[in-house]
Amino acid sequence: MFGDMMGMMGKLKEAQKKVEETKERLHSVLLDEASHDNKLKVTITANRTIKAINIDDELLSDKDMLEDYLILTLNKAIERATSVHETEVAAVAKAGMPNIPGMDLFK
């Protein structure tokens, strides 16, 4: 029984290590998002760090419109990055989890 418990603990530690490695790798996964008319483009990592923002000169003359574009496009980028992040981390965590009866955490 204790051998099984030690084996499970080892698998849990390995799974935790792989999750941390995946989170680190996601710093280098770049996602591009753009406004509907491509006047604003955002590059974000899967860990939700903004890397670049490109703004069409036309938007620079209208502060309110630029703010609206930034809010909409940044929210889309963050939502997409969050989805990629959660999917990747969940897949690694599920793959590394030991088979513990009654504890199916990732359905």
Secondary structure, DSSP 4 states (H G I P E B T S, - for coil): -HHHHHHHHHHHHHHHHHHHHHHHHGGG-EEEEE-TTSSEEEEEETTS-EEEEEE-GGGGG-HHHHHHHHHHHHHHHHHHHHHHHHHHHHHHHHHH----TT-----
